[in-house]
């Protein structure tokens, strides 16, 4: 597959140039996958609005979803980016690998979340009754279920974009796993 070129600030429209400037001031760089979204005049702004929207999920819970979905969709870029972000949110290397493998033996609530998110992602929204029941029994609400689905959709956008474009990963490469449990 031919790799897409990552557009520079000068190669994108004015509104995206402003977003690039904001990202550079906030993060110190413009991640390659964000820059790739700027091929569209509107996608990057729309995506960032979705990504930064309010949710009932904590930052750690969002990373649980991001890790398991990115693993399930075989997206090296997002596995790598969210490994780095998960470390910033307090997960250890071993916990991150375990989450990506489809479980969280270190936290019962995260374990139900990782199993639900993985099952939703790998089975296109279809989950077993027991997985859903376990999610609610862990203390999650119907609103949290909706927020999980939105978080999965957010990650699927980026997973698919990277899988299609294969832009270079500009984060430390995440360790590979052999299998993912559904």
N, C-alpha and C positions, 0 to 999 in steps of 0.2 A: 504494500500500500504506500502510495506517495505521501510523504509528510507535508502538511500545510506549512507555509511560512507563517511565522508569528508577526502580525502587523506591528509596526512601530507607531509611536504617537503621531508622526507626520503623515502616516498612511491611513489614518482613520478620520471620521468626521469630527466636526467641532464639538458636538455634545460628548462624544466619546473621548476626545482629547481632555476635556474637563474631568471626566471620570478617571482617566489615566492619572491626571495630576493629583486628584484626591486619593487614589489608591497609593500612589508613590509617597505621598505625605503621611498616610496612615500606616502603610506596611513596609515602606522603604523600597518597594519595587511593584511592578505590575505583573502578577502571575500570568504565565503564558496562556493558560486556558481562558482567563478573563480577557486577555488581549485578543484571543482568537474569536471570542464572542463579538468583538467590535467590528468584525466584517459586516455585521448587521448594524444599521444606524440606531436600532432600538433595543436589541436583545440584551446587551450588557446592562443597561439601566433598568430594564424590566426585571432581569434576573437578580440584580443586587437588591432591588426593592423586595422581591420575594424572599431572598436569603436573609435579609435584615429585618423581616417582619416579626411582630410579636408572636410568641408561642407559649403554651403551657409547659413545654419541655425545658428542662435545665440545659445548660451548655454541655454537661457530661452526657445527658440523655440524647441530645442532638448528635454528639460524636458517636455514641453507640450506633445510632441509625446510619450515620455517614459511613462508618467503618464497615458494617455488615453489608450494606447495599453496594458499596464500592467493590467489596470483595466478590459479592454475588454477580456483579456485572463485569468482573474482570478488568477494572479500570486502574491501571498502575498509577496514573497521575493522581487520582483521588485517594487511593490507598495511601500514597506517599504524603500528600498534603494533609490528610486527616490523621495520619500517624503523628505528624509534627504538631498539629493542633491539639490532638488528644493528649500528648505529653504536656502541652502548655496548660491543659485543663486537669492535670493531676493523675492521669492514667500512667501506669508503668509499661515498659516494653512487653512484659509477659501478659499483662491484662489486655493490651492492644491486640496482640496475636490471638489471644483466646477469644476476644470479641469478634475479630475477623473470621475466626473458625466457626462461629455460630453459637457461642455459649459464654456465660459469665459466672463461673463457679464462685467467684469472690463477692458477688452481690446478687441476691435473689431477685430483686426488682429489675436490675439490669438484665438478668438472665431471661425474664419473661419478655422484656422489651426487645432484646436481640433476637429471640426466637420468633416473635411476632413480625418484626421488621423483615427478617430474612424470609419468612414464609410468604408474607405479602409480596415482596419483591420477586422471589423466585417462582411463585405460583400466580403471578399477575392479579393480585388482589384477592385470591381465594385462600382462606385459612381454615384450619380445622376448628371445630367448636371448642375443643379443649384448649387450644392455643389462645383463642379469644377469651375464654372463661378465665384462664390463668392470668391473662393481662389485667382483666378487671379485678380479679381476686388479689392482685398485687397492689391495688390501690389506684390504678389508673381509671380515668373517667372516659365517657363517650367523647368528650371534647379532646382529650389526650389522644384518643384513637384517630380523630380527624387530623390532629396536629402531626401524628406519626405519618399518616398518608401524605400530607403536604411535604414533610421532611423527606420522605422517600422520593416524591416527585421532583423536588429540588435536586436531589443527588442524581437521579436518573438523567436529568437534563445534562449535567456535567459529565457523567459517565459515558453517555452516548456520544456527546460532542468529542470527548477525547478519543474514544474508541474509533470514531470516524476520521478524525484529523491527525491523530498520533503526534501532536505537537510535543516538543521536548519537555520532560519533567524537570521543573526547576525547584524541586524539594529533594531532600535526601530520599533515595529510593527505598520503599518499604520492603521488608523481607517477604519473600514469596511463601505462599502456603500451598499445600497439596490439594486439599478438599475443603468444601464448605458444607456444613450441615443445614438442612432445611427444617 
